[in-house]
Amino acid sequence: MILQLSELAKQYPSVNGANAVNVFSGINLEITEGETVAILGQSGCGKSTLLSLIAGLDHPSTGFVKLKERDLGTMAESQLAKYRAQHIGIVFQQFHLMPHLTALENVSLPLELVRDPEAVAKAGPVLDELGLSDRKDHYPNHLSGGECQRAAIARALVVKPAILLADEPTGNLDERTGAQLADMLFELVDSINMTMLLVTHNQALADRCNRQLILRDGGLSNDLD
């Protein structure tokens, strides 16, 4: 078991006397090694919030997240940051590349943060796999949207994480570029038997995963109808 969510709930406190906002509650999920799982849902249903909880970037109101049998909620912030850097790869819709760093430096960054002396040597081949061998020394503002997202995927995978979390990875790209990137992402994930949790509103993208779930009305369901 790579990932386990148990009775996970997230509420935001009331403001100026208004009722508290209940994003979701009673979320239970188990993901095994090598499995690809898509979570579908309309915009605003809480998909990105759920991913943030799984990544340890936010804290649940109740329930717990376990990654590789470790309860993220029991860790101090410094422990959690280190554990996340070593075991979780995250791909965002907006790329979040450092503008003052080259593609190679961006991909090397997660390894630099854990003081890997071979950070640059390990980052280069991952960029090669994603077709960016001739773009390593380019800054993000000199890369296309698709190239930026490929660099972001390389950055997420360079640490060889236990799980890849992808938040609408093609949502900021045109249809053709998004389809090409999806092909590349799934081929790479399949080739290394990577566990991936993908959140999206794109049914075609979700269809490529082993399993599909839907987040709606505050709960997670197998019923896609």
Summary of the structure (lengths in Angstrom):
residues: 225
radius of gyration: 17.6
end to end distance: 28.0
largest distance: 56.1
contacts: 701
relative contact order: 0.20
helix: 36%
strand: 25%
